[in-house]
Amino acid sequence: MSADAESRWPEVARDYVQAIADTKLLLGQRYGEWMLKGPNLEDDISGASNGQDEIGQVRQLFRLLEKQGVDRDWLETDREPAEYANAQPLDEEAEAWPTFMVQVALSDRAAWLLLDAIRHEDFTGMVQKMGEDEYFHLEHHDARLETLAVDQPEAVEAALERYFPGILAFIGPATHGAGADPLVEAGFTDRAVAEIRGAFREHYVDLFAGTDVAVPALTDDVPDPDEWDEKRRRSGDGHIDQRVADQLQGVTNREYVIE
């Protein structure tokens, strides 16, 4: 399916939306992995609900991408691991609860900030509805991180240091500032990446104020703009495991599909 010339987004906008969609797809995967491993039943239920919301949002974003000429079969069932454009922290399954909470909190908030910046008519109403879901996701993350910052500050700070460079790459380079952000110039978004980076970090500085957790600084060379992959919104060639790609594509369940 192809979009006509008048309704077609710029290529950079298609890549931007696919990165948001793929991040939400991997969030659903990571929530599923931790659905029965949280410290209490409330966290398990919350994670299951969050994962369901994310997958519902992925379906809506994939429909928009299909209208823009992106092949639906490729999006859903025919990609190599390196073709997923998810936020880098979601490449791996977290090994401990504090690590998991930082991983999904950073990724979910960054994806929401990028989505909320879109001002294209194709997203009218959709972003507002998704924001209603995201409000509860982000509130839950913040509440858990506040508790963990008191109980396990070293684990939280280590996870922030581990994942912050990758999440800044997902948001985008500092060089995409006012007057230099291609999506703002195209009229697709209303906030430059540099502004989103600042708001993102400031949220966590405020959240962890009064605790022993330090938030990594914003540095203009993270990501290095010369090494940043705009399509996959990351530096380097890392990606999810083949096993995870197979799970996302339902490879092991295809034999049970009724034609």
N, C-alpha and C positions, 0 to 999 in steps of 0.2 A: 504494500500500500504506500502511496506517495502523497506528499502534501503539495498543493498547488503553490505557485510562486508567491502569491500574496499572503498565504498563511504560514509559509515555511519559516522556522526559526533559523537564526544564524547557527552555523555548525558548532561554534563555541557554546551556544546555549543548549544544544542537544547533548553535548558532552557533560555540561554542568548538571543537567537534570538526570542523566544516566548515572552520574556519580552519586547524586542524592539517593536515587532509587536503589542502586546497588548497595549503598551503605545501609539503607533500611532493610534490604533483603538479608544482609549479613547480621544486622541487629536481631532480626527474627530468628536466625540460626543460633546465635549465641544465647539469646534468651531461652531457646528450646533446650540447649545443652545444660543450662543451669536451672531448669524449671523445677527439678526435684532435689537440688543440691544447696539451696539457700539455707541460711541459719534458722529460719522459722517458716511456718506455713504461710504467713502473710506475704513474705518475700517470694515464695514459690507461686502463689496466686497472682501477685502483682506482675512477676516476670512472664507468666503465661498470658496474662491479659495484654501486657505491652507487646509481646511477640505477635499476638493476633492482630493488634492494631497496626503494627509495622507492615505485616504481610498484606493487609487490606490496602494500606497506602501504596505499597509497591505495585499492586494491580492497577490502581488508578494512574500512577506515573508511567507504567509500562503501556497503558492504553494511549496516553498522550504521545509517547515516543513512537509507538506504532503509526500513529497518524502523521508523524514527521518522517516516515519512511524507514524507521528502524525495524528490522525483521523480528517479529514476535517469537518465532521459533528459536532464533538465535538468542534473544534475550532470556528465554525461559529454559531451553533444553539443549542448546547446541554451542556452548562456549567453552573455550579452554580456560583454565584457572587464571592465566595472566590477562584475560580479556575482561575480568571483573574490575570495576573502578571504585570499589569500596574504600572507605577510610582505612588507612594502613593499620591502626591499632586492632581492627577486627580481623586481620589475617590469621590470628592465632586464637586458640581457645585458652582463656585465662586459667591459671592453675590454682588460684585461691580467691576467696570471696572479695577481699578488698581490691585485688587486681581487677576482677570482673566488674565491680561497681565503677571503678575509675574508667575502665575500658568503654563500657556502654554509656556512662554518663557523658564523657567527653564527646563520643561519636554521635550520640543522640542530639545533644545540644548543638553541636556544630552543624549537623544536617538540618536541624530546624532553623537555625539562623540563616543558612544559605537559602532554604526554601522560602522563608518569610521575606527575604529580600526580593523575590520575584514579583514583578508588576505587569506581567503579560496577561492579556484578556483570557487566554486559555486556562488560566489558573484562578479566575474569578470564582469565589465561593469555596473552591477546593482547599485553598491554603487556610482559610478561616476554619473550615471543618477539621482539617488535620491539626490545626492549632489547639482545638478543644481536646483532642486526644493527647497531644504533646504536653499540655499544661500538667496533666496528672503524671505523665512519665517523668518530666523534669522535676516536679515537686518531690516525687518519690526518691529520685536519685539524690537530690540535694539533702533530703532528710537523712538518708542512709549515710551519705558522705560526712555530714556533720557529726553523726554518732561515731563513725569510724575514725574521724580525725581526732577524737578524744581518746578512743579505746586503742587504736592501732595507728598512730600518726606516722610512724616510720614506714609502714606498709603502704599507706596512702601516698606519702611523698615519693616513695620509690616508684610507684605506678605512674604518678604524674610525670616524673622525670623520664620514665620509659616511653610514655605514649605522647607526650606533648609535641615533640618534633613532627611525628606523623600526623597528628591532628591539625597542626599549623599548615602542613603541606596540603591537607585536604581542604582547609579553608582557602588557602592560596597565599602567594608571596606578597611581601610588604610593598613590592614595586607596583602592585595594583592599587594605587591610591586614587585620590580625587583627580579626575581628568586623565587617568591612565588605566582605568579598568575597562576592558573591552565589552563586558556585559552591561555596564552602566552606559557606556557610549552607544551601545546598540538599543538602549531603552528597555532591556529585558529585566534588569534589576535596578533598584533605587539606592543601593548602598555599595560603596567600594569595598573590596576585600580587606583593605587596610583598616577600615572602620570596623568591620565585623571581627577582625582579629583582636582589636583593642577591646571591644565590648565583651568578647568571649573570655579573655583573660581577666578582665576586671570583675566579671561575675564570680570567678573562683577566688580572686583576691578577697572580695567581700565575704564570700561563703566561709573561707578559712581564717578570717580575721579573728584574732584572739586564741587561735590554736597553735600547735607546734608545727603545722604543715606549711611549708613555703611553696608558692606557685612559681614554676619556671618563668624566667623573663622572656619578653618578646625581643627577638633579635632579627634584624633585617636580613640576615643571611640564612635563616631557617624558614622555609626551604631556600636553598640556593636557586635564584631565578634562572640561572643558566642550566641547571640540572633538573628543573621541575618539569614533569610531564603534565601538560595542561589537560590532556584527554583523561588520564587516570588520576589526576590531582594528587600526585605523590612524587617523591624523588626515589630513584632506584627502581629495580625491576622485581621487587618482592610481590608476592601474591598468595592467595589462599591455597591450601593443599588440594590435590586432586580428589581426595576423599570427600572434602567438604563440597567441592564442585559437583561431585556425583550425587551427594545428598540433596543439594539445592535443585538439581535437575531430575531427581527421582529415578536415577538410573537403575537402582536395585528393585524398584517397584514396577518397572515397565512391563514385566511379564504378567502382572496381574491386571493390566488395563483391559477393559472390555471394549472391543471395537464396535 
